[in-house]
């Protein structure tokens, strides 16, 4: 459990140092905190925008239209700004049009080209929903102070340009930069762990059990709390891991029958979760994984 002097990521780093003393797990200090703050930021935005029947992606499209002149953009440019496929942006614009917040029109000089524009209701929504959205963002930054926020924003901007060299983040705030970096971290991690036949989400559960040390056992509630998951979310991950023989659920008699989970031992010479085929630790596994 995190203390007043540290956060959950400090606890994770301490556990990795005990489990893998020869491996430098310090990058988790950055990746873990960025992904956790981004997840918190996204959930906060979801909760706020839900009352307006909006998603964060839909609201960002409204913001992009509002910032343009004269409050309209082509679907192609919207897709590029939002880093979405053409099919994805089409579905998003469909939702906004159905809500009366955006409209489609054809260009006067080329009827084949379509423009997406902000309606009067859409402009009002940007003002109303945006005020509360900004308050939520500011609450995350208030404790740092203006100078620290500016420094953090510059550093995050450098990281964004590393993971996406072609991205222009001039209009992105600090929280949005974190979300973009977190997306890159999670995408890279998904590709890495898929080579071992597990998802990134599944690896996070296995990593939590592994860090606990022999007999690699923890209560589901502690795993869920560390990964910021609901009980149902953890159950889905455990079901998948149990089906492929990497996890076993049982009941702790000493705790009055409360369920516990443990990492299933692998045969001698077999690959451990997060290790290579020889059973020796792969140094990239803990370093490349967001804290969980």
TORVEX-72086 format. One line per 5 residues: number of its first residue (from 1); for each residue x, z, y of C-alpha. Coordinates in Angstrom, 3 decimals. Each point is the difference from the previous one (the first is absolute). Example, Ala and Ser with C-alpha at 12.3 -4.5 7.8 and 13.67 -1.06 7.14 Angstrom:
// TORVEX-72086
1	12.300 7.800 -4.500  1.370 -0.660 3.440
This chain:
// TORVEX-72086
1	0.000 0.000 0.000  1.289 -0.927 3.461  1.023 2.846 2.285  -0.164 0.427 3.757  3.663 -1.000 0.208
6	-0.512 -3.208 -1.968  -2.609 -2.506 -1.089  -1.025 -1.475 -3.338  2.776 -2.583 0.183  2.607 2.783 0.275
11	-1.437 1.453 -3.204  0.218 -3.403 -1.697  3.620 -0.440 1.099  0.891 3.436 -1.325  -1.591 -0.818 -3.358
16	1.817 -3.335 -0.250  3.316 1.768 0.717  -0.673 2.339 -2.920  -1.168 -2.797 -2.329  2.635 -2.575 1.047
21	2.910 1.892 1.614  2.267 -3.061 -0.218  -2.402 -2.286 1.877  -0.432 -0.109 3.775  -3.758 0.297 0.547
26	0.245 0.382 3.782  -1.686 -3.381 0.760  -3.223 1.593 -1.246  0.145 2.133 3.127  -0.764 -3.144 2.002
31	-2.155 -2.023 -2.402  -1.994 3.038 -1.102  -0.837 1.158 3.503  -0.793 -3.481 1.292  -2.390 -0.719 -2.880
36	-1.694 3.403 0.213  -0.500 -0.194 3.774  -1.246 -3.593 -0.338  -2.478 1.082 -2.687  -1.229 2.853 2.172
41	-0.295 -2.344 2.991  -1.969 -2.570 -2.008  -2.368 2.607 -1.401  -0.558 1.440 3.453  -0.776 -3.487 1.336
46	-2.342 -0.674 -2.944  -1.949 3.200 0.681  -0.289 -0.728 3.717  -0.955 -3.690 -0.255  -2.444 0.476 -2.873
51	-2.609 1.345 2.429  0.144 -3.380 1.775  -0.240 -1.938 -3.309  3.549 -1.247 0.581  3.163 -0.038 -2.073
56	3.469 0.407 1.569  0.708 -3.685 -0.734  -3.249 -1.055 1.680  0.737 2.149 3.017  3.494 -1.474 0.292
61	-1.538 -3.493 0.114  -2.245 1.158 2.857  3.061 1.410 1.789  1.884 -3.295 -0.458  -2.935 -1.971 1.414
66	-0.369 2.433 2.903  3.694 -0.306 0.880  -0.096 -3.803 0.019  -1.125 -2.263 2.835  -2.869 -0.859 0.139
71	-0.833 2.463 -2.815  0.259 -2.627 -2.743  2.486 -1.145 -2.638  0.116 -2.500 -2.843  -0.466 1.338 -3.566
76	3.533 -1.210 -0.807  1.526 2.064 2.801  -2.115 3.028 -0.927  1.191 -0.251 -3.607  3.621 -0.179 1.163
81	-0.363 3.007 2.315  -1.751 2.055 -2.688  2.336 -1.214 -2.778  -2.987 -1.059 -2.081  -0.862 -3.082 -2.041
86	-2.428 -2.548 1.428  -2.616 1.122 -2.544  0.521 3.645 0.996  -0.389 -0.658 3.728  -3.063 -2.179 -0.668
91	-1.717 2.874 -1.807  0.948 2.428 2.757  -1.331 -2.280 2.737  -3.192 -0.506 -2.037  -0.580 3.771 0.091
96	0.597 0.195 3.757  -2.307 -2.957 0.645  -2.719 1.635 -2.121  0.341 3.159 2.119  -0.305 -2.049 3.180
101	3.490 0.998 1.151  1.592 -3.450 -0.246  -1.147 -3.609 0.049  1.311 -3.338 -1.234  -0.045 -3.159 2.081
106	1.489 -3.470 -0.239  2.420 -1.335 2.571  -1.549 -2.436 2.445  2.756 -2.622 -0.345  0.538 0.357 -3.758
111	-3.075 0.976 -2.005  2.127 0.563 -3.096  1.688 3.020 1.573  -1.728 3.392 0.047  0.532 2.877 2.409
116	-0.980 3.645 -0.551  -1.129 1.782 3.143  -0.951 3.524 0.946  -3.666 0.546 0.869  -1.221 2.387 2.683
121	-0.916 2.466 -2.773  3.500 -0.414 -1.425  1.589 0.767 3.340  -2.139 3.124 0.336  0.999 1.049 -3.521
126	3.695 -0.289 0.891  -0.575 2.361 2.928  -2.138 2.551 -1.885  1.724 0.049 -3.390  3.408 -0.530 1.592
131	-0.210 3.175 2.064  -0.449 2.173 -3.085  2.552 -2.027 -1.964  2.621 0.566 2.698  -0.734 3.725 0.037
136	0.668 0.119 -3.743  3.287 -1.855 0.452  1.079 2.193 2.893  -0.678 3.150 -2.009  2.661 -1.074 -2.494
141	2.591 -0.406 2.748  -0.835 2.844 2.364  2.181 2.574 -1.729  3.115 -2.177 0.322  0.083 -0.404 3.760
146	0.314 -3.221 1.979  3.781 -0.428 -0.380  -0.064 0.524 -3.762  -2.908 -2.419 -0.403  1.885 -2.695 1.931
151	3.092 0.545 -2.172  -2.066 -0.078 -3.187  -1.778 -3.161 1.149  3.331 -1.752 0.619  1.321 0.982 -3.442
156	-3.199 -1.103 -1.725  0.176 -3.279 1.891  3.473 -0.578 -1.419  -1.266 0.723 -3.515  -2.958 -2.359 0.441
161	2.356 -2.803 1.047  2.133 0.650 -3.095  -2.927 -0.242 -2.422  -1.715 -2.819 1.933  2.525 -1.900 2.171
166	-2.627 -2.404 1.357  -2.405 2.711 1.124  -0.637 0.577 3.698  -1.067 3.638 0.305  -0.189 0.098 3.784
171	-3.653 1.034 -0.098  0.269 2.382 -2.946  -0.038 3.739 0.593  2.092 2.517 -1.911  -2.676 0.673 -2.630
176	-0.553 -3.706 -0.616  3.730 -0.559 -0.489  -0.014 2.766 -2.628  -2.884 -1.684 -1.820  1.879 -3.321 -0.071
181	3.173 1.629 -1.327  -1.989 1.966 -2.591  -1.621 -3.227 -1.212  3.437 -1.523 -0.526  1.281 3.122 -1.809
186	-2.996 0.084 -2.339  0.122 -3.750 -0.685  3.693 0.168 -0.899  -0.575 3.055 -2.189  -2.869 -1.731 -1.827
191	2.260 -2.940 -0.823  2.785 2.336 -1.193  -2.084 2.152 -2.338  -1.982 -2.911 -1.422  3.199 -0.958 -1.856
196	-0.385 3.217 -2.003  -3.651 -0.644 -0.834  -1.411 2.604 2.406  -1.562 -0.163 3.427  1.516 1.664 3.036
201	-2.943 2.414 -0.041  0.674 0.851 -3.633  3.697 0.536 0.655  -0.812 2.508 2.729  -1.892 2.119 -2.542
206	2.851 -0.262 -2.521  2.554 0.847 2.696  -1.935 3.133 0.951  0.045 1.149 -3.631  3.662 -0.907 -0.469
211	1.065 1.967 3.073  -1.696 3.079 -1.434  2.701 0.083 -2.697  -0.455 0.736 -3.714  -2.620 0.050 -1.440
216	-0.992 -2.423 2.803  -3.364 1.609 0.585  -2.229 0.614 3.045  -3.629 0.704 0.734  -2.047 -3.030 1.112
221	-0.943 1.795 3.219  3.650 0.374 1.024  0.776 -3.635 -0.819  -3.060 -1.189 1.923  0.854 2.172 3.007
226	3.565 -1.305 0.112  -1.148 -3.620 -0.187  -2.869 0.504 2.479  -2.492 -1.102 -2.655  -3.543 0.968 -0.853
231	-0.701 1.308 -3.488  -1.606 -3.328 -0.905  2.994 -1.918 1.346  2.429 1.993 -2.148  -2.237 -0.316 -3.069
236	0.141 -3.788 0.231  3.797 0.055 0.112  0.228 2.459 -2.892  -2.361 -2.110 -2.115  2.294 -3.016 0.368
241	3.153 1.984 -0.810  -1.584 1.669 -2.991  -1.083 -3.360 -1.430  3.608 -1.226 -0.035  1.353 3.250 -1.400
246	1.894 1.281 3.055  -2.151 3.050 0.703  -1.952 2.587 -1.984  -2.748 2.288 1.245  -0.570 3.398 -1.584
251	-1.351 3.439 0.859  2.061 2.998 1.004  -1.168 3.000 -2.021  1.857 2.392 2.285  -1.974 -1.330 2.986
256	-3.378 0.486 -1.603  -0.257 -3.513 -1.370  0.772 -1.831 3.252  1.143 -3.571 -0.650  3.658 -0.878 0.362
261	1.900 -3.259 -0.284  3.448 -0.680 -1.297  2.279 -2.967 -0.352  -0.024 -1.346 -3.531  3.525 0.114 -1.526
266	1.494 -3.362 -0.911  1.746 -0.771 -3.317  3.760 0.515 -0.141  1.738 -2.921 1.645  -3.228 -1.204 1.624
271	-0.499 -0.512 3.685  -1.186 2.940 2.051  -2.354 -0.587 2.898  2.166 -0.982 2.972  3.068 -0.695 -2.162
276	1.628 -3.058 -1.461  -0.318 -1.172 -3.589  2.910 2.162 -1.113  -1.706 3.195 1.117  2.484 0.621 2.815
281	-1.389 0.612 3.491  -0.388 -2.985 2.264  1.227 1.060 3.406  -2.432 -2.283 1.822  -3.063 1.679 -1.465
286	-0.085 3.247 1.987  1.488 -1.585 3.105  -2.530 -2.810 0.086  -3.081 2.079 -0.624  -2.120 1.564 2.712
291	-0.302 3.743 -0.409  -2.809 1.202 -2.203
